[in-house]
Amino acid sequence: MMKLARCALSAGLVLGLVGSAAFAKSPKEKALLKYRVDDKRVQTEDGILPPPQVRAPVDVKGPKPIIKPESEVHDFGTVWTGPDLLHSFTLTNAGDKALEISAVRPSCGCTIAGTYPKKLEPGESGEFPFKMQSNKLRGNFAKHITITSNDPITPNLRLTLRGDVRQHVDVTPATASFGRITDQEPKTRELMITNNSDGPLELEIMPQTGDPFEYKLNTVEKGRRYSLQITAKPPFTEGSMNGNLVLATNVEKQKEIIVRTVATVPPRIEILPNAIMLSERGEVNSGRPISRIIRYTNFGDKPAKLLEATVDDPAVTVDVRERKEGEAYTVEVQLPAGYLPPPEGRTIVLKTDDAEKPEIRVPITGPRRPTQTAKVERPKPEDMIGKPAPAFALKTVDGKALSSDTVRESVTVLNFMAANCGFCKKQIP
């Protein structure tokens, strides 16, 4: 019986992998070098093939809508970067009750849904158009779209757009990552730039301001291949480092290349995690004691010993373990089963012999408790037309004062953005 079960399992895996290979469109893709059964997906050399649609075994009596796609997967084939990729999926209501579409959710920002019918009567078909921005895609891709409807058997239909986007000018790897920089030594990364167009390639590094990295272009094969050398030079300060280099090209269909560079500089003395947050849905209601580990790491050039750890709750115990004197320690935290700190929380205090950080506090917090807040009635947008805007006062990026009084006599558009947002940075004049 055990042998029979094993044979059936092996046969099922083989059939599943053969079926998934039908999505492949080239010999390279069909040569599935790595397999991984993960959430009903198959891992291949070039990405994750979408799992087949599984209809829920629901016994629904009476009239019901049935969502039926003409095709669940569309393959764009091999395309060049630049033009938008357009495709419409045709969906039909094969049931005997109206099909209502409640949501259309692409899995990434590169896929944009067009106007689609919100309701399909029995026997009616509708077009669901999508646009993909090919300049945000590289190499083999598979992007999923979830269509949510009132179909009781397939309430969430998954559609897939896939293909292979080639670059006229290719940069490998696409992003230069320095990872975590934990010392004060210079670091270098090298990217290769390959010309896939017919004519010779010319590159120019465009001026950039506020970029923490240094860039240098080297010729490997004139007009065809170049190397881009990116250097991060000390002193490094705590926080994230981000660079966006723009390379101008003479290739008409790809006039510029944006190379993103990232690095993270941890604090000199790093505490991970820097807070213990307990989940009522998880550990608190598990019925078992709760264990946590705090890691203390000194990245400085001088020793900084962790002397002791204390906590302001006798129900909680802490134990310091030395991994490397003056550099690395672990703090084992033990909490009793069902432990919940008071609303103000509890605190673990780490005492060190470091002059700058003699004490480091690690808070222990529990699940957020609902609070009664007064309901604020917000005016409707249409009721605000023609009325004075709320008063505000702020400073521009160059330090100039700006308020509602200074722009009273002009039409003003307020654009809210985040300083660490790459797309926001691109729109800065």
LOVOLO-885378 format. One line per 3 residues: number of its first residue (from 0); their letters; for each residue x, y, z of C-alpha. Coordinates in nm, 2 decimals, decimal comma, padded with zeros to 4 digits. Layout:
# LOVOLO-885378
NUM) a) X Y Z  ...
//
This chain:
# LOVOLO-885378
0) mmk) 00,00 00,00 00,00  00,29 00,24 00,09  00,46 00,16 -00,25
3) lar) 00,14 00,23 -00,43  00,10 00,56 -00,26  00,45 00,66 -00,34
6) cal) 00,40 00,56 -00,71  00,08 00,77 -00,72  00,26 01,07 -00,57
9) sag) 00,55 01,04 -00,81  00,32 01,01 -01,11  00,12 01,31 -00,99
12) lvl) 00,43 01,52 -00,96  00,55 01,42 -01,31  00,21 01,49 -01,46
15) glv) 00,19 01,82 -01,28  00,53 01,93 -01,40  00,46 01,82 -01,76
18) gsa) 00,14 02,01 -01,75  00,31 02,32 -01,62  00,57 02,29 -01,90
21) afa) 00,29 02,37 -02,14  00,33 02,74 -02,03  00,69 02,74 -02,16
24) ksp) 00,75 02,88 -02,51  01,12 02,80 -02,56  01,35 02,50 -02,52
27) kek) 01,53 02,69 -02,24  01,20 02,73 -02,05  01,10 02,37 -02,11
30) all) 01,43 02,26 -01,95  01,30 02,29 -01,60  01,62 02,28 -01,41
33) kyr) 01,48 02,33 -01,06  01,15 02,23 -00,92  00,98 02,34 -00,60
36) vdd) 00,62 02,26 -00,50  00,52 02,58 -00,32  00,17 02,70 -00,28
39) krv) 00,08 02,49 -00,59  00,34 02,68 -00,80  00,64 02,53 -00,99
42) qte) 00,98 02,70 -00,96  01,18 02,70 -01,28  01,52 02,85 -01,38
45) dgi) 01,35 03,16 -01,51  01,07 03,21 -01,26  00,75 03,07 -01,12
48) lpp) 00,50 02,91 -01,35  00,14 02,98 -01,26  -00,06 02,69 -01,10
51) pqv) -00,36 02,56 -01,28  -00,70 02,70 -01,18  -00,87 02,49 -00,91
54) rap) -01,24 02,51 -00,89  -01,37 02,48 -00,53  -01,59 02,18 -00,48
57) vdv) -01,90 02,37 -00,39  -02,25 02,23 -00,43  -02,47 02,53 -00,51
60) kgp) -02,83 02,47 -00,57  -03,05 02,70 -00,78  -02,94 02,96 -01,03
63) kpi) -02,57 03,07 -01,02  -02,33 03,27 -01,23  -02,03 03,09 -01,38
66) ikp) -01,73 03,29 -01,49  -01,56 03,13 -01,80  -01,25 03,28 -01,95
69) ese) -01,17 03,23 -02,32  -00,81 03,18 -02,20  -00,65 03,21 -01,86
72) vhd) -00,30 03,28 -01,99  -00,17 03,52 -02,26  00,19 03,50 -02,38
75) fgt) 00,33 03,81 -02,55  00,63 03,62 -02,67  00,96 03,80 -02,70
78) vwt) 00,93 04,18 -02,73  01,15 04,48 -02,71  01,13 04,72 -02,42
81) gpd) 00,95 05,05 -02,48  00,60 05,01 -02,63  00,31 04,92 -02,40
84) llh) 00,19 04,56 -02,42  -00,19 04,54 -02,47  -00,42 04,24 -02,43
87) sft) -00,79 04,19 -02,36  -00,92 03,88 -02,18  -01,27 03,77 -02,29
90) ltn) -01,49 03,65 -02,00  -01,83 03,49 -02,05  -02,10 03,43 -01,80
93) agd) -02,18 03,06 -01,86  -02,43 03,04 -01,58  -02,80 03,12 -01,54
96) kal) -02,77 03,42 -01,30  -02,61 03,76 -01,35  -02,23 03,77 -01,29
99) eis) -02,12 04,07 -01,09  -01,75 04,17 -01,10  -01,65 04,33 -00,76
102) avr) -01,28 04,37 -00,81  -00,99 04,35 -01,07  -00,65 04,33 -00,90
105) psc) -00,33 04,32 -01,10  -00,04 04,17 -00,90  00,20 04,46 -00,98
108) gct) 00,21 04,83 -01,07  00,33 04,75 -01,42  -00,01 04,62 -01,51
111) iag) -00,30 04,86 -01,56  -00,66 04,75 -01,60  -00,88 04,93 -01,85
114) typ) -01,25 04,98 -01,85  -01,44 04,66 -01,80  -01,80 04,55 -01,75
117) kkl) -01,91 04,53 -01,39  -02,20 04,30 -01,47  -02,26 04,02 -01,73
120) epg) -02,60 03,87 -01,79  -02,63 03,49 -01,85  -02,47 03,41 -02,19
123) esg) -02,31 03,76 -02,22  -01,94 03,81 -02,28  -01,72 04,11 -02,20
126) efp) -01,37 04,24 -02,27  -01,13 04,30 -01,98  -00,84 04,50 -02,13
129) fkm) -00,50 04,54 -01,97  -00,19 04,75 -02,04  00,16 04,65 -01,93
132) qsn) 00,44 04,90 -01,92  00,72 04,71 -02,08  00,99 04,95 -01,96
135) klr) 00,92 04,82 -01,61  00,98 04,46 -01,71  01,30 04,27 -01,77
138) gnf) 01,36 03,92 -01,91  01,10 03,65 -01,85  00,80 03,76 -01,66
141) akh) 00,46 03,62 -01,54  00,22 03,87 -01,39  -00,11 03,76 -01,24
144) iti) -00,45 03,93 -01,23  -00,73 03,83 -00,99  -01,09 03,88 -01,10
147) tsn) -01,32 03,87 -00,80  -01,69 03,80 -00,87  -02,00 03,64 -00,72
150) dpi) -01,93 03,31 -00,89  -01,97 03,07 -00,59  -01,74 02,81 -00,75
153) tpn) -01,46 03,04 -00,87  -01,49 03,36 -00,66  -01,13 03,46 -00,75
156) lrl) -01,03 03,39 -01,11  -00,66 03,42 -01,18  -00,54 03,53 -01,52
159) tlr) -00,18 03,55 -01,63  00,02 03,78 -01,86  00,36 03,65 -01,95
162) gdv) 00,65 03,70 -02,20  01,01 03,79 -02,24  01,11 04,16 -02,25
165) rqh) 01,45 04,23 -02,42  01,64 04,55 -02,37  01,80 04,74 -02,66
168) vdv) 02,07 04,82 -02,40  02,09 04,57 -02,13  02,24 04,62 -01,78
171) tpa) 02,34 04,32 -01,57  02,26 04,31 -01,29  01,98 04,57 -01,32
174) tas) 02,05 04,70 -00,97  02,38 04,75 -00,79  02,33 04,63 -00,43
177) fgr) 02,60 04,68 -00,16  02,38 04,51 00,10  02,48 04,60 00,46
180) itd) 02,80 04,80 00,49  02,94 04,73 00,84  03,29 04,88 00,82
183) qep) 03,45 05,20 00,69  03,63 05,05 00,39  03,55 05,15 00,02
186) ktr) 03,32 04,91 -00,16  03,30 04,85 -00,54  03,04 04,69 -00,76
189) elm) 03,06 04,63 -01,14  02,77 04,62 -01,38  02,80 04,50 -01,75
192) itn) 02,63 04,70 -02,02  02,56 04,52 -02,35  02,44 04,67 -02,67
195) nsd) 02,17 04,46 -02,84  02,09 04,71 -03,11  02,24 04,71 -03,46
198) gpl) 02,44 05,03 -03,45  02,74 05,12 -03,22  02,64 05,23 -02,87
201) ele) 02,75 05,57 -02,72  02,70 05,63 -02,34  02,72 05,94 -02,13
204) imp) 02,68 05,97 -01,75  02,44 06,25 -01,68  02,51 06,49 -01,39
207) qtg) 02,35 06,40 -01,06  02,32 06,58 -00,73  02,31 06,43 -00,39
210) dpf) 02,41 06,08 -00,51  02,63 05,91 -00,25  02,81 05,69 -00,50
213) eyk) 03,08 05,74 -00,76  03,04 05,61 -01,12  03,30 05,53 -01,39
216) lnt) 03,24 05,39 -01,74  03,50 05,15 -01,89  03,51 05,03 -02,25
219) vek) 03,52 04,65 -02,29  03,44 04,64 -02,66  03,39 04,97 -02,83
222) grr) 03,03 05,03 -02,93  02,91 04,69 -02,79  03,01 04,63 -02,43
225) ysl) 03,09 04,85 -02,14  03,15 04,81 -01,76  03,00 05,05 -01,51
228) qit) 03,21 05,07 -01,19  03,02 05,19 -00,89  03,20 05,28 -00,57
231) akp) 03,08 05,36 -00,22  03,34 05,56 -00,03  03,35 05,62 00,35
234) pft) 03,27 05,78 00,58  02,95 05,59 00,60  02,67 05,71 00,82
237) egs) 02,38 05,51 00,97  02,08 05,48 00,74  02,00 05,38 00,38
240) mng) 02,20 05,49 00,08  02,02 05,53 -00,26  02,15 05,63 -00,59
243) nlv) 01,98 05,67 -00,93  02,22 05,71 -01,22  02,10 05,82 -01,56
246) lat) 02,29 05,70 -01,86  02,21 05,88 -02,19  02,24 05,66 -02,50
249) nve) 02,23 05,72 -02,87  01,98 05,44 -02,92  01,66 05,60 -03,04
252) kqk) 01,43 05,34 -02,88  01,60 05,35 -02,54  01,73 05,71 -02,49
255) eii) 01,82 05,66 -02,13  01,90 05,39 -01,88  01,84 05,43 -01,51
258) vrt) 02,07 05,24 -01,28  01,96 05,21 -00,92  02,22 05,16 -00,64
261) vat) 02,13 05,07 -00,28  02,31 05,01 00,04  02,23 05,00 00,41
264) vpp) 02,45 05,12 00,69  02,34 04,97 01,03  02,40 05,16 01,35
267) rie) 02,73 05,12 01,52  02,56 04,91 01,79  02,28 04,73 01,63
270) ilp) 01,99 04,57 01,83  01,77 04,32 01,64  01,48 04,33 01,70
273) nai) 01,47 04,67 01,86  01,13 04,59 02,01  00,93 04,28 02,11
276) mls) 00,58 04,30 01,98  00,34 04,02 02,09  00,05 03,91 01,87
279) erg) -00,27 03,80 02,04  -00,36 03,59 01,75  -00,03 03,41 01,76
282) evn) 00,19 03,36 02,07  -00,04 03,50 02,34  -00,31 03,25 02,27
285) sgr) -00,09 02,96 02,19  -00,09 02,82 02,54  00,29 02,78 02,54
288) pis) 00,57 02,99 02,69  00,70 03,26 02,46  01,07 03,28 02,37
291) rii) 01,24 03,56 02,19  01,61 03,63 02,10  01,76 03,98 02,09
294) ryt) 02,09 04,01 01,90  02,35 04,27 02,01  02,61 04,35 01,74
297) nfg) 02,89 04,60 01,77  03,02 04,71 01,42  03,25 04,98 01,57
300) dkp) 03,63 04,96 01,56  03,64 04,96 01,95  03,50 04,69 02,18
303) akl) 03,16 04,76 02,34  03,06 04,50 02,60  02,71 04,41 02,69
306) lea) 02,73 04,40 03,07  02,38 04,29 03,17  02,01 04,29 03,08
309) tvd) 01,72 04,37 03,31  01,35 04,39 03,27  01,08 04,58 03,48
312) dpa) 00,85 04,27 03,51  00,94 03,98 03,74  00,73 03,74 03,52
315) vtv) 00,98 03,80 03,23  01,34 03,66 03,25  01,64 03,77 03,04
318) dvr) 01,97 03,58 03,00  02,28 03,73 02,83  02,50 03,50 02,62
321) erk) 02,84 03,62 02,50  02,92 03,51 02,14  03,23 03,73 02,09
324) ege) 03,36 03,96 02,36  03,30 04,32 02,29  03,13 04,25 01,96
327) ayt) 02,84 04,00 01,96  02,59 03,89 02,23  02,24 03,73 02,24
330) vev) 01,98 03,80 02,50  01,73 03,52 02,56  01,39 03,65 02,66
333) qlp) 01,14 03,41 02,82  00,78 03,51 02,88  00,51 03,29 03,04
336) agy) 00,22 03,14 02,85  -00,05 03,39 02,77  00,17 03,68 02,87
339) lpp) 00,02 04,03 02,80  00,21 04,34 02,91  00,01 04,63 03,05
342) peg) -00,11 04,90 02,81  00,20 05,11 02,88  00,42 04,81 02,80
345) rti) 00,74 04,68 02,96  01,10 04,76 02,90  01,42 04,55 02,87
348) vlk) 01,73 04,76 02,95  02,06 04,66 02,80  02,36 04,80 03,00
351) tdd) 02,69 04,84 02,81  03,04 04,99 02,88  03,00 05,21 02,57
354) aek) 03,04 05,58 02,65  02,78 05,69 02,39  02,53 05,42 02,45
357) pei) 02,55 05,31 02,82  02,19 05,20 02,81  01,97 05,06 02,53
360) rvp) 01,60 05,01 02,58  01,40 04,74 02,41  01,02 04,78 02,46
363) itg) 00,78 04,49 02,50  00,44 04,57 02,37  00,12 04,37 02,34
366) prr) -00,16 04,37 02,08  -00,33 04,71 02,02  -00,64 04,75 02,22
369) ptq) -00,94 04,92 02,06  -00,99 05,27 02,18  -01,31 05,48 02,17
372) tak) -01,25 05,78 01,94  -01,49 06,05 01,85  -01,62 06,01 01,50
375) ver) -01,51 06,30 01,28  -01,75 06,41 01,02  -01,56 06,48 00,70
378) pkp) -01,71 06,72 00,45  -01,80 06,58 00,11  -01,56 06,69 -00,17
381) edm) -01,85 06,85 -00,37  -01,94 07,06 -00,06  -01,59 07,21 -00,05
384) igk) -01,59 07,35 -00,40  -01,57 07,73 -00,39  -01,49 07,74 -00,02
387) pap) -01,16 07,86 00,14  -00,89 07,59 00,16  -00,77 07,49 00,51
390) afa) -00,48 07,70 00,64  -00,13 07,56 00,62  00,23 07,67 00,68
393) lkt) 00,54 07,48 00,56  00,89 07,52 00,40  01,00 07,43 00,05
396) vdg) 01,29 07,20 -00,02  01,52 07,50 -00,04  01,41 07,64 00,29
399) kal) 01,16 07,91 00,18  00,85 07,97 00,39  00,52 07,89 00,22
402) ssd) 00,17 07,93 00,36  -00,19 07,95 00,26  -00,15 08,33 00,28
405) tvr) 00,14 08,35 00,03  -00,05 08,17 -00,24  -00,39 08,32 -00,17
408) esv) -00,41 08,51 -00,50  -00,30 08,21 -00,73  -00,41 07,86 -00,82
411) tvl) -00,20 07,62 -00,62  -00,16 07,24 -00,66  -00,03 07,06 -00,35
414) nfm) 00,16 06,75 -00,44  00,22 06,51 -00,14  00,53 06,29 -00,17
417) aan) 00,77 06,08 00,03  01,14 06,16 00,03  01,24 05,79 00,01
420) cgf) 01,01 05,71 -00,28  01,19 05,65 -00,61  00,89 05,75 -00,82
423) ckk) 00,85 06,07 -00,62  01,21 06,16 -00,68  01,17 06,13 -01,05
426) qip) 00,90 06,40 -01,06  01,11 06,65 -00,87  01,20 06,93 -01,12
//
